[in-house]
Amino acid sequence: ASEAAKKENGDAGGKREEKIRKEYDLAELEAQVRRGKFVSDDDIADAADRQFESDLLREKGNGVYQQALKLEGIYRTRRLQEALGLYTKAFEVDPDSVAALTNRAAVHLAMGKHAEA
């Protein structure tokens, strides 16, 4: 992330990004390579970048979601909508992200939109 983003999110945001980078598991990508899903190193790098960006968006969404659960009324609704947007963007970046979809479902449930969950 850029220095400006780290300053904006404070040390916690930078530490969270660092944690994701450390925990980032390439095993799934390696398995996809063995199955022949990718044909070049660039494909692998692009998939890794998408997954990493998706993970960052989800982590940000998780923070917003946790804040929303502590609020009431319109403030809660706005934060839930913000979390939903982050999870949606995470899924758009990495359509293989099951976690992004389950997080979206959790937000829909928290908003009482059971049919959309």
Secondary structure as GFF3:
##gff-version 3
##sequence-region A 1 117
A	DSSP	alpha_helix	3	23	.	.	.	ID=ss1
A	DSSP	alpha_helix	27	34	.	.	.	ID=ss2
A	DSSP	alpha_helix	41	69	.	.	.	ID=ss3
A	DSSP	alpha_helix	73	93	.	.	.	ID=ss4
A	DSSP	alpha_helix	98	110	.	.	.	ID=ss5
###
